[in-house]
């Protein structure tokens, strides 16, 4: 369980604002295969504000 929490806590997202349009977008840092599998399995994209 500790390893799962570690892997999930290493997933990084950022909000980036474009200079000219001032629009913001969410950028996800590249994940390793284990992180991507967990992210998908736990359906975590539903928590991202799109």
Residue pairs with C-beta under 8 A, 6 or more apart in sequence:
4 38
7 32
7 34
7 35
7 38
8 35
8 38
8 39
8 42
10 35
11 28
11 29
11 31
11 35
11 39
12 28
12 29
13 26
13 27
13 28
13 29
13 48
14 26
14 27
14 29
15 24
15 25
15 26
15 27
16 24
16 25
16 26
16 27
17 23
17 24
18 24
18 25
26 48
26 49
26 50
31 39
38 44
39 45
